[in-house]
Amino acid sequence: MNIIIETKRTYLRQLTIADAEYFYNLNLDKEVIKYTGDVAFENIRQAEKFLKNYDQYEKYGVGRWAVIHKETNDFLGWCGIKFTPENNEYDIGFRFFRKYWNQGFATETAKACIDYGFKTLELAEIVGRAMKTNKASINVLEKIGFVYRQDFDFEGNLGVIYSSKTYQT
């Protein structure tokens, strides 16, 4: 396993085509993707194709990373920093299987990703985007030190952008 980040309970590594079944199943849960604007993959092959064509690592040196539980080696979900060239910005994102919600995994891994972004990659700013009704994700963004910046149109829904311009210890 090529570990990029290690937290108290998890390892984060690049997503691979071997993760397609996890990725497919994660997006099947309507509650998991409720606030994302995404739709479920039609089948595992579609998830494989997505992962095969995922080029964030090669293009920008960042990306969404698989979150693996240290003790069980279970795939919990993903977390990581993505670069969006249209906005010229890096954003933090996370998605976990529902059975791992409310256990602090999103906060733990998002904080580690932010630390990595500021300390290792020397990014000047990282943002977090969420639908305004997604209180759980907004709570995570606030816990990792982000502050509200502005509202935006999230595919026809009211969204919010949170930001952290400097690393806060």
N, C-alpha and C positions, 0 to 999 in steps of 0.2 A: 504494500500500500504506500503510495507516494503522498505522505502527509504534508499538507501546506500549513495548517494551523492545528494546534492541540489546545483543548480547554480541559477543565477539571474532569468532565465526564465524556467528552467527545473528541473525535478526530475529524478534521475537514480535509477532503481530497477532491481532486478533479472528478467531475462526472464522466462516466464512460458509457459506451453502448451497452455494457453488461448491466447497467442500472435501468435499462428500459422498462422492465417489468415494474420496478418500484415507482419509476416516474409515471408510468401509465396508471397504476393503481392510486397514486397520490392524487392525480388530477381527476380520477373518477368520482371522488367524494365531493358532492355539490357544496357541502359546508366549507371544505378546504379552499375551493376556488371561488366561493361566493363573492368576495370583494376584489377579485383580481382582474376581471375583465376577460379572463381566459376561458376557453371551452375545453372539455375533456378530449383527450386523444381518441380517435375512432378505434384504434387497436394498438397492440404492442409495436407493430411494425412502424406505425406513425411516430411513436415515441422514440424508437431506434433511429429513425430518419432525423428527427429533431436533434437528438444527441450527436449523431454523426456529423451534422452540419453546424453544430454549436461552435462558433469560432472566437468567442470572447478571450479565451486563454491565449491563442496565437496572436490575435490582433492587438489586444490591449493589456495582456499580462494579468488580467483579473477575470472574474466570472462567478457564477453560482457554483458552490461546492457541495458535494455530498456530505451530509452529517452522519457520522457513524458512531454508535454508542461504543465506548471503550470496553466495557465488560461483556457485552453480548454480541458485538459486531453487527447489530441490527442497523439497517438504513432507517434513520428517523425522519429524514426530509432533506431539504437543502437550505443553504444560507450563503450569502456572498455579496460581493460588490460587482456591479455591472456598469460598463461605460456605454452611454447613449450619445453617439456622435451628433445627432440632430439637435440635442440640447447642450452638447459639450459639457456633460456632467456625469459624475459617478454616483450611483445610488445603491443603497443597501436593500436587500430583499431577503425574504425567508418564507419557507413553506414547510409545514410539518404534518405528518399523519396525525389525525385527530386524537388518537390514543396517547400522544405525547404532548398535547396542549396542557397548559397550566402547570407545567413542571419546570419552567424556567429555561428550557432549551433554546427558545428563540432569543431571549435576552442574553444568555450566556454566549451563544455563538455569534450573534450580531455584534456584541461588545468586542469579541475577539477579532472579528472581521474589521471593525472600525479601527481598533488598535493597529492591525496589520496595514490598513490603508494609510493611516497617518504616520506610523513609525517606520514601516518597511518601504512602502511605495511613495511616501512623502507627498501624499495628496493634500491639496489646499482646502478642499471642501468635499463633503459627501452629503447627499440628500437622501431623504426617505419619503416616498409617496404612498398615500393610502386614501381610500375612500373615507370621507368624514364619518360615516356610520361604522367604520371598522375600529371600534374602540380598543380591541385587543392589540392590534398592530400599532396604533397610536401610543398606547401605553408602553409598548416595547421601545418605540422610538424615544419617548421621554425618559425611560429608564436608562438608555444608553447615552443620554446627555444631549439629545437633539432638541431644538427649539422650533416652534411654529414660525414659518416664514410667510406663507401665503396660501390662498385657496387656488384651485385650478379645476378645469373641466376634465374629469376622469371618465372619458367615453360616455358623456351624457349624464354623469353623476357628479355630485359635488365632491371634490377631492381636496386634500391638504398636502402641502409640502413642508417637511421639517428639514432642518439643516444643522450641521455642526461644522463651522469653518475652521476651528482649531481643536486640537486634542485637549480634552479636559481631564486632568488627573484627580 
